[in-house]
Structures are given as C-alpha cells and as structure tokens.
C-alpha cells in the first residue's frame, strides 16, 4: 500500500496489476499484524469473485518493480490437500480456511 492509501483502493489496483482482473466490491475478510510486537506490517485480506469478462490484462506484476507473478488456479476440491501438503504461508492459509468455511459451498 502507498502511504495514506485506503486498503480497498490498493486491493483493486494490485489485483489488476498482479493477476489481470478488475474486481468489484471486494469484501475485507481480515486485517492483522504479520508479527505483532516485532513488526508494524499490517496485512489486509480481501475476497472477490471474478469471471472471464473481468480479465483486463495479462497481469504478472509491474516490470519496473521486478515482480514476476504467476496466477495459479486451484480447484476447490484440491484446497484441503494443498493446505496440508503445499502451502506454508500464513496469509494464504488464513485466506483459504476462510474460503472453505464461508464460500466453498457455492462451488
């Protein structure tokens, strides 16, 4: 996030830059400190659904920022096995557990 930037503005911009989707009405699901007492970094997690028509660019990040981002499309049926076998990032674990609890039934 840029200094004094609203998290909502940031997530819309970053989603388009990084994965190439324009999102509408993202839902903030959590915000937390990554290491309370040890760092001031705060993480904001959002949820938004997209469709093929929302794809506006290739994504991949901003070259000048040396970003090299690849989109991984994970079937809902594989989330639990990825959580137990492959994912070790706390932010991703929190987001996917929230998804399983709140949204997975729709798919």
C-alpha positions as a Markdown table, in Angstrom:
| # | Residue | x | y | z |
|---|---|---|---|---|
| 1 | Unk | 0.0 | 0.0 | 0.0 |
| 2 | Unk | 1.1 | 3.5 | -0.7 |
| 3 | Unk | 1.4 | 5.9 | 2.2 |
| 4 | Unk | -2.1 | 7.0 | 3.4 |
| 5 | Unk | -3.8 | 4.7 | 0.8 |
| 6 | Unk | -7.1 | 3.1 | 1.5 |
| 7 | Unk | -6.8 | -0.7 | 1.6 |
| 8 | Unk | -9.8 | -1.0 | -0.7 |
| 9 | Unk | -8.2 | 1.2 | -3.3 |
| 10 | Unk | -5.0 | -0.8 | -3.0 |
| 11 | Unk | -6.6 | -4.2 | -3.4 |
| 12 | Unk | -8.4 | -3.2 | -6.6 |
| 13 | Unk | -5.2 | -1.7 | -8.2 |
| 14 | Unk | -2.9 | -4.6 | -7.1 |
| 15 | Unk | -5.3 | -7.3 | -8.2 |
| 16 | Unk | -5.4 | -5.8 | -11.7 |
| 17 | Unk | -1.6 | -5.3 | -11.8 |
| 18 | Unk | -0.7 | -8.7 | -10.4 |
| 19 | Unk | -3.3 | -11.1 | -11.8 |
| 20 | Unk | -5.0 | -9.0 | -14.5 |
| 21 | Unk | -8.6 | -9.0 | -13.1 |
| 22 | Unk | -10.7 | -5.9 | -12.4 |
| 23 | Unk | -12.6 | -6.6 | -9.2 |
| 24 | Unk | -15.8 | -5.1 | -7.9 |
| 25 | Unk | -16.9 | -4.8 | -4.3 |
| 26 | Unk | -14.1 | -6.8 | -2.7 |
| 27 | Unk | -15.0 | -8.0 | 0.8 |
| 28 | Unk | -12.5 | -7.4 | 3.5 |
| 29 | Unk | -12.3 | -10.7 | 5.4 |
| 30 | Unk | -9.5 | -10.0 | 7.9 |
| 31 | Unk | -6.7 | -7.5 | 8.8 |
| 32 | Unk | -3.9 | -8.3 | 11.1 |
| 33 | Unk | -0.3 | -7.6 | 12.0 |
| 34 | Unk | 2.1 | -10.2 | 10.5 |
| 35 | Unk | 4.2 | -10.2 | 13.6 |
| 36 | Unk | 2.7 | -8.3 | 16.5 |
| 37 | Unk | 5.3 | -6.6 | 18.6 |
| 38 | Unk | 8.1 | -7.5 | 16.1 |
| 39 | Unk | 6.9 | -5.5 | 13.0 |
| 40 | Unk | 4.4 | -2.8 | 12.1 |
| 41 | Unk | 3.5 | -4.5 | 8.8 |
| 42 | Unk | -0.3 | -5.0 | 8.6 |
| 43 | Unk | -2.0 | -7.4 | 6.2 |
| 44 | Unk | -5.4 | -6.9 | 4.7 |
| 45 | Unk | -7.1 | -9.9 | 3.2 |
| 46 | Unk | -10.0 | -9.5 | 0.8 |
| 47 | Unk | -12.3 | -11.8 | -1.2 |
| 48 | Unk | -13.8 | -11.0 | -4.6 |
| 49 | Unk | -15.3 | -13.3 | -7.2 |
| 50 | Unk | -14.3 | -12.8 | -10.9 |
| 51 | Unk | -15.4 | -14.0 | -14.2 |
| 52 | Unk | -13.7 | -14.3 | -17.6 |
| 53 | Unk | -15.2 | -10.9 | -18.6 |
| 54 | Unk | -13.3 | -9.3 | -15.7 |
| 55 | Unk | -9.9 | -10.2 | -17.2 |
| 56 | Unk | -8.5 | -6.9 | -18.4 |
| 57 | Unk | -4.8 | -7.6 | -18.8 |
| 58 | Unk | -2.1 | -10.3 | -18.7 |
| 59 | Unk | -1.2 | -9.5 | -15.1 |
| 60 | Unk | 2.1 | -10.7 | -13.8 |
| 61 | Unk | 3.1 | -7.5 | -11.8 |
| 62 | Unk | 4.9 | -4.4 | -12.7 |
| 63 | Unk | 8.2 | -4.9 | -14.5 |
| 64 | Unk | 9.8 | -1.8 | -13.0 |
| 65 | Unk | 9.2 | -3.3 | -9.6 |
| 66 | Unk | 10.8 | -6.6 | -10.7 |
| 67 | Unk | 7.6 | -8.5 | -10.0 |
| 68 | Unk | 7.2 | -11.9 | -11.6 |
| 69 | Unk | 3.8 | -13.2 | -10.5 |
| 70 | Unk | 2.1 | -16.3 | -11.8 |
| 71 | Unk | -1.6 | -17.0 | -11.3 |
| 72 | Unk | -2.4 | -20.5 | -10.0 |
| 73 | Unk | -6.0 | -21.6 | -10.5 |
| 74 | Unk | -6.7 | -24.0 | -7.7 |
| 75 | Unk | -9.8 | -26.2 | -7.9 |
| 76 | Unk | -12.0 | -26.0 | -4.8 |
| 77 | Unk | -11.7 | -29.8 | -4.5 |
| 78 | Unk | -7.9 | -29.5 | -4.0 |
| 79 | Unk | -7.8 | -26.8 | -1.4 |
| 80 | Unk | -7.7 | -29.1 | 1.6 |
| 81 | Unk | -4.8 | -31.2 | 0.2 |
| 82 | Unk | -2.8 | -28.1 | -0.7 |
| 83 | Unk | -3.4 | -26.7 | 2.8 |
| 84 | Unk | -2.0 | -29.9 | 4.4 |
| 85 | Unk | 0.8 | -30.6 | 1.9 |
| 86 | Unk | 2.0 | -27.5 | 0.0 |
| 87 | Unk | 1.1 | -24.1 | 1.5 |
| 88 | Unk | 3.3 | -22.8 | 4.2 |
| 89 | Unk | 2.4 | -19.1 | 4.0 |
| 90 | Unk | 0.2 | -18.0 | 6.9 |
| 91 | Unk | -1.7 | -15.4 | 4.9 |
| 92 | Unk | -2.6 | -17.9 | 2.3 |
| 93 | Unk | -3.6 | -20.5 | 4.9 |
| 94 | Unk | -5.9 | -18.0 | 6.6 |
| 95 | Unk | -7.5 | -16.9 | 3.4 |
| 96 | Unk | -8.1 | -20.5 | 2.2 |
| 97 | Unk | -9.5 | -21.6 | 5.5 |
| 98 | Unk | -11.9 | -18.6 | 5.5 |
| 99 | Unk | -12.9 | -19.6 | 1.9 |
| 100 | Unk | -13.6 | -23.2 | 2.9 |
| 101 | Unk | -15.7 | -22.1 | 5.9 |
| 102 | Unk | -17.6 | -19.3 | 4.1 |
| 103 | Unk | -17.7 | -19.7 | 0.4 |
| 104 | Unk | -16.8 | -23.2 | -0.8 |
| 105 | Unk | -20.4 | -24.5 | -0.7 |
| 106 | Unk | -21.3 | -22.2 | -3.6 |
| 107 | Unk | -18.9 | -24.1 | -5.9 |
